[in-house]
Amino acid sequence: MIGDKMALSVPEAAKLLGIGKNLAYEAVQRGEIPSIKVGSRLLIPRVALERLLAEANGRASNRDS
């Protein structure tokens, strides 16, 4: 189950974000989505993804004020 994992694959992170897999891989390449490489696997740490979303939400809230 995705909810129990400490790190997500790029396709799993894409699904949670509601974006396509290709867009997620491109965002990882640009450094927009933090990632780590473990062997040949590219993983997105859950805590980094949650922090990224919280920061984006904070910026959106500031714009609305």
N, CA, C and O atoms as CSV, one atom per row, in Angstrom:
chain,resi,resn,atom,element,x,y,z
A,1,MET,N,N,0.838,-1.187,0.000
A,1,MET,CA,C,0.000,0.000,0.000
A,1,MET,C,C,0.883,1.250,0.000
A,1,MET,O,O,1.881,1.310,0.718
A,2,ILE,N,N,0.516,2.235,-0.798
A,2,ILE,CA,C,1.312,3.455,-0.929
A,2,ILE,C,C,1.413,4.204,0.396
A,2,ILE,O,O,2.466,4.763,0.703
A,3,GLY,N,N,0.341,4.227,1.188
A,3,GLY,CA,C,0.323,4.988,2.425
A,3,GLY,C,C,1.336,4.551,3.466
A,3,GLY,O,O,1.661,5.322,4.368
A,4,ASP,N,N,1.839,3.336,3.361
A,4,ASP,CA,C,2.780,2.815,4.347
A,4,ASP,C,C,4.240,3.015,3.956
A,4,ASP,O,O,5.131,2.798,4.777
A,5,LYS,N,N,4.495,3.417,2.736
A,5,LYS,CA,C,5.870,3.502,2.236
A,5,LYS,C,C,6.546,4.796,2.665
A,5,LYS,O,O,5.912,5.849,2.742
A,6,MET,N,N,7.848,4.702,2.944
A,6,MET,CA,C,8.633,5.897,3.255
A,6,MET,C,C,9.092,6.597,1.982
A,6,MET,O,O,9.382,7.793,1.999
A,7,ALA,N,N,9.158,5.855,0.878
A,7,ALA,CA,C,9.559,6.419,-0.406
A,7,ALA,C,C,8.666,5.842,-1.487
A,7,ALA,O,O,8.229,4.694,-1.399
A,8,LEU,N,N,8.400,6.636,-2.499
A,8,LEU,CA,C,7.511,6.249,-3.584
A,8,LEU,C,C,8.281,6.167,-4.888
A,8,LEU,O,O,9.275,6.866,-5.082
A,9,SER,N,N,7.820,5.318,-5.767
A,9,SER,CA,C,8.368,5.328,-7.124
A,9,SER,C,C,7.845,6.590,-7.810
A,9,SER,O,O,6.897,7.215,-7.334
A,10,VAL,N,N,8.453,6.951,-8.908
A,10,VAL,CA,C,7.993,8.139,-9.643
A,10,VAL,C,C,6.545,7.956,-10.112
A,10,VAL,O,O,5.750,8.884,-9.964
A,11,PRO,N,N,6.172,6.802,-10.671
A,11,PRO,CA,C,4.762,6.639,-11.053
A,11,PRO,C,C,3.790,6.731,-9.870
A,11,PRO,O,O,2.692,7.267,-10.021
A,12,GLU,N,N,4.176,6.217,-8.700
A,12,GLU,CA,C,3.317,6.326,-7.519
A,12,GLU,C,C,3.173,7.783,-7.096
A,12,GLU,O,O,2.073,8.230,-6.771
A,13,ALA,N,N,4.271,8.520,-7.098
A,13,ALA,CA,C,4.215,9.939,-6.737
A,13,ALA,C,C,3.364,10.711,-7.741
A,13,ALA,O,O,2.595,11.593,-7.359
A,14,ALA,N,N,3.502,10.381,-9.015
A,14,ALA,CA,C,2.705,11.041,-10.053
A,14,ALA,C,C,1.220,10.830,-9.805
A,14,ALA,O,O,0.422,11.760,-9.923
A,15,LYS,N,N,0.861,9.609,-9.463
A,15,LYS,CA,C,-0.550,9.290,-9.199
A,15,LYS,C,C,-1.075,10.104,-8.028
A,15,LYS,O,O,-2.176,10.650,-8.095
A,16,LEU,N,N,-0.293,10.189,-6.948
A,16,LEU,CA,C,-0.708,10.971,-5.786
A,16,LEU,C,C,-0.839,12.454,-6.110
A,16,LEU,O,O,-1.716,13.140,-5.585
A,17,LEU,N,N,0.042,12.941,-6.978
A,17,LEU,CA,C,0.022,14.354,-7.349
A,17,LEU,C,C,-1.040,14.670,-8.398
A,17,LEU,O,O,-1.392,15.829,-8.614
A,18,GLY,N,N,-1.539,13.631,-9.038
A,18,GLY,CA,C,-2.544,13.842,-10.082
A,18,GLY,C,C,-1.935,14.328,-11.387
A,18,GLY,O,O,-2.574,15.053,-12.149
A,19,ILE,N,N,-0.692,13.923,-11.640
A,19,ILE,CA,C,-0.027,14.296,-12.884
A,19,ILE,C,C,0.402,13.020,-13.604
A,19,ILE,O,O,0.386,11.934,-13.024
A,20,GLY,N,N,0.778,13.159,-14.850
A,20,GLY,CA,C,1.226,12.014,-15.612
A,20,GLY,C,C,2.622,11.574,-15.217
A,20,GLY,O,O,3.407,12.340,-14.658
A,21,LYS,N,N,2.907,10.322,-15.523
A,21,LYS,CA,C,4.210,9.746,-15.192
A,21,LYS,C,C,5.335,10.500,-15.893
A,21,LYS,O,O,6.363,10.784,-15.278
A,22,ASN,N,N,5.152,10.827,-17.176
A,22,ASN,CA,C,6.200,11.528,-17.919
A,22,ASN,C,C,6.486,12.904,-17.321
A,22,ASN,O,O,7.643,13.306,-17.203
A,23,LEU,N,N,5.430,13.622,-16.944
A,23,LEU,CA,C,5.608,14.934,-16.322
A,23,LEU,C,C,6.354,14.803,-14.999
A,23,LEU,O,O,7.195,15.640,-14.672
A,24,ALA,N,N,6.050,13.758,-14.244
A,24,ALA,CA,C,6.729,13.537,-12.970
A,24,ALA,C,C,8.219,13.271,-13.187
A,24,ALA,O,O,9.051,13.826,-12.469
A,25,TYR,N,N,8.569,12.428,-14.170
A,25,TYR,CA,C,9.981,12.169,-14.460
A,25,TYR,C,C,10.681,13.461,-14.899
A,25,TYR,O,O,11.823,13.707,-14.512
A,26,GLU,N,N,10.006,14.282,-15.701
A,26,GLU,CA,C,10.598,15.556,-16.130
A,26,GLU,C,C,10.822,16.475,-14.942
A,26,GLU,O,O,11.856,17.137,-14.861
A,27,ALA,N,N,9.865,16.525,-14.015
A,27,ALA,CA,C,9.999,17.374,-12.828
A,27,ALA,C,C,11.149,16.892,-11.941
A,27,ALA,O,O,11.846,17.705,-11.335
A,28,VAL,N,N,11.347,15.581,-11.862
A,28,VAL,CA,C,12.480,15.038,-11.109
A,28,VAL,C,C,13.780,15.477,-11.768
A,28,VAL,O,O,14.709,15.904,-11.082
A,29,GLN,N,N,13.854,15.374,-13.091
A,29,GLN,CA,C,15.070,15.767,-13.819
A,29,GLN,C,C,15.398,17.244,-13.599
A,29,GLN,O,O,16.568,17.612,-13.490
A,30,ARG,N,N,14.362,18.093,-13.535
A,30,ARG,CA,C,14.555,19.534,-13.323
A,30,ARG,C,C,14.817,19.873,-11.861
A,30,ARG,O,O,15.170,21.009,-11.545
A,31,GLY,N,N,14.649,18.902,-10.963
A,31,GLY,CA,C,14.856,19.151,-9.545
A,31,GLY,C,C,13.630,19.722,-8.853
A,31,GLY,O,O,13.722,20.144,-7.701
A,32,GLU,N,N,12.490,19.745,-9.521
A,32,GLU,CA,C,11.262,20.273,-8.929
A,32,GLU,C,C,10.645,19.289,-7.938
A,32,GLU,O,O,10.000,19.692,-6.970
A,33,ILE,N,N,10.844,18.011,-8.186
A,33,ILE,CA,C,10.421,16.963,-7.254
A,33,ILE,C,C,11.695,16.327,-6.713
A,33,ILE,O,O,12.478,15.770,-7.483
A,34,PRO,N,N,11.917,16.399,-5.403
A,34,PRO,CA,C,13.134,15.820,-4.821
A,34,PRO,C,C,13.138,14.297,-4.973
A,34,PRO,O,O,12.106,13.642,-4.831
A,35,SER,N,N,14.308,13.756,-5.261
A,35,SER,CA,C,14.408,12.312,-5.451
A,35,SER,C,C,15.753,11.804,-4.953
A,35,SER,O,O,16.703,12.566,-4.770
A,36,ILE,N,N,15.804,10.497,-4.741
A,36,ILE,CA,C,17.051,9.828,-4.405
A,36,ILE,C,C,17.177,8.626,-5.325
A,36,ILE,O,O,16.177,8.077,-5.788
A,37,LYS,N,N,18.400,8.226,-5.584
A,37,LYS,CA,C,18.628,7.045,-6.399
A,37,LYS,C,C,19.167,5.945,-5.494
A,37,LYS,O,O,20.160,6.136,-4.791
A,38,VAL,N,N,18.513,4.811,-5.519
A,38,VAL,CA,C,18.932,3.654,-4.741
A,38,VAL,C,C,19.163,2.539,-5.760
A,38,VAL,O,O,18.220,1.985,-6.326
A,39,GLY,N,N,20.424,2.230,-5.977
A,39,GLY,CA,C,20.743,1.281,-7.036
A,39,GLY,C,C,20.290,1.866,-8.355
A,39,GLY,O,O,20.690,2.972,-8.719
A,40,SER,N,N,19.469,1.143,-9.064
A,40,SER,CA,C,18.957,1.646,-10.339
A,40,SER,C,C,17.581,2.284,-10.184
A,40,SER,O,O,17.003,2.754,-11.164
A,41,ARG,N,N,17.050,2.304,-8.956
A,41,ARG,CA,C,15.704,2.852,-8.730
A,41,ARG,C,C,15.750,4.322,-8.357
A,41,ARG,O,O,16.615,4.762,-7.599
A,42,LEU,N,N,14.815,5.065,-8.898
A,42,LEU,CA,C,14.637,6.470,-8.585
A,42,LEU,C,C,13.435,6.563,-7.654
A,42,LEU,O,O,12.330,6.174,-8.029
A,43,LEU,N,N,13.643,7.079,-6.438
A,43,LEU,CA,C,12.590,7.130,-5.431
A,43,LEU,C,C,12.345,8.551,-4.953
A,43,LEU,O,O,13.249,9.385,-4.928
A,44,ILE,N,N,11.112,8.801,-4.580
A,44,ILE,CA,C,10.707,10.098,-4.039
A,44,ILE,C,C,10.437,9.895,-2.549
A,44,ILE,O,O,9.475,9.212,-2.197
A,45,PRO,N,N,11.262,10.470,-1.659
A,45,PRO,CA,C,10.982,10.330,-0.218
A,45,PRO,C,C,9.642,10.975,0.119
A,45,PRO,O,O,9.380,12.117,-0.259
A,46,ARG,N,N,8.806,10.242,0.827
A,46,ARG,CA,C,7.471,10.749,1.170
A,46,ARG,C,C,7.552,12.067,1.926
A,46,ARG,O,O,6.789,12.990,1.641
A,47,VAL,N,N,8.469,12.168,2.890
A,47,VAL,CA,C,8.580,13.390,3.689
A,47,VAL,C,C,8.953,14.579,2.798
A,47,VAL,O,O,8.464,15.686,3.023
A,48,ALA,N,N,9.800,14.373,1.800
A,48,ALA,CA,C,10.181,15.461,0.896
A,48,ALA,C,C,8.996,15.884,0.037
A,48,ALA,O,O,8.813,17.072,-0.230
A,49,LEU,N,N,8.196,14.922,-0.394
A,49,LEU,CA,C,7.014,15.226,-1.200
A,49,LEU,C,C,5.988,15.985,-0.364
A,49,LEU,O,O,5.388,16.949,-0.840
A,50,GLU,N,N,5.787,15.561,0.866
A,50,GLU,CA,C,4.845,16.250,1.752
A,50,GLU,C,C,5.306,17.675,2.035
A,50,GLU,O,O,4.490,18.596,2.067
A,51,ARG,N,N,6.624,17.864,2.244
A,51,ARG,CA,C,7.172,19.203,2.489
A,51,ARG,C,C,6.978,20.094,1.260
A,51,ARG,O,O,6.595,21.258,1.381
A,52,LEU,N,N,7.242,19.541,0.090
A,52,LEU,CA,C,7.076,20.276,-1.163
A,52,LEU,C,C,5.637,20.753,-1.320
A,52,LEU,O,O,5.390,21.904,-1.678
A,53,LEU,N,N,4.691,19.857,-1.050
A,53,LEU,CA,C,3.279,20.218,-1.170
A,53,LEU,C,C,2.867,21.247,-0.125
A,53,LEU,O,O,2.085,22.149,-0.424
A,54,ALA,N,N,3.382,21.125,1.099
A,54,ALA,CA,C,3.060,22.091,2.147
A,54,ALA,C,C,3.595,23.479,1.792
A,54,ALA,O,O,2.917,24.484,2.010
A,55,GLU,N,N,4.805,23.533,1.247
A,55,GLU,CA,C,5.378,24.818,0.839
A,55,GLU,C,C,4.579,25.427,-0.307
A,55,GLU,O,O,4.322,26.631,-0.313
A,56,ALA,N,N,4.189,24.616,-1.263
A,56,ALA,CA,C,3.397,25.107,-2.391
A,56,ALA,C,C,2.043,25.608,-1.907
A,56,ALA,O,O,1.546,26.625,-2.391
A,57,ASN,N,N,1.447,24.903,-0.959
A,57,ASN,CA,C,0.175,25.316,-0.399
A,57,ASN,C,C,0.315,26.638,0.350
A,57,ASN,O,O,-0.569,27.493,0.286
A,58,GLY,N,N,1.422,26.799,1.054
A,58,GLY,CA,C,1.676,28.054,1.765
A,58,GLY,C,C,1.838,29.229,0.815
A,58,GLY,O,O,1.343,30.323,1.085
A,59,ARG,N,N,2.525,29.010,-0.287
A,59,ARG,CA,C,2.695,30.074,-1.293
A,59,ARG,C,C,1.358,30.427,-1.915
A,59,ARG,O,O,1.082,31.602,-2.155
A,60,ALA,N,N,0.522,29.431,-2.181
A,60,ALA,CA,C,-0.796,29.688,-2.771
A,60,ALA,C,C,-1.673,30.464,-1.791
A,60,ALA,O,O,-2.417,31.355,-2.202
A,61,SER,N,N,-1.595,30.136,-0.502
A,61,SER,CA,C,-2.384,30.832,0.509
A,61,SER,C,C,-1.944,32.286,0.627
A,61,SER,O,O,-2.781,33.170,0.803
A,62,ASN,N,N,-0.654,32.542,0.533
A,62,ASN,CA,C,-0.137,33.907,0.619
A,62,ASN,C,C,-0.600,34.748,-0.561
A,62,ASN,O,O,-0.871,35.939,-0.407
A,63,ARG,N,N,-0.694,34.141,-1.732
A,63,ARG,CA,C,-1.149,34.870,-2.915
A,63,ARG,C,C,-2.612,35.238,-2.796
A,63,ARG,O,O,-3.032,36.290,-3.278
A,64,ASP,N,N,-3.388,34.382,-2.161
A,64,ASP,CA,C,-4.823,34.609,-2.024
A,64,ASP,C,C,-5.148,35.673,-0.996
A,64,ASP,O,O,-6.252,36.216,-0.999
A,65,SER,N,N,-4.207,35.980,-0.116
A,65,SER,CA,C,-4.455,36.948,0.971
A,65,SER,C,C,-4.429,38.360,0.475
A,65,SER,O,O,-4.619,39.292,1.257
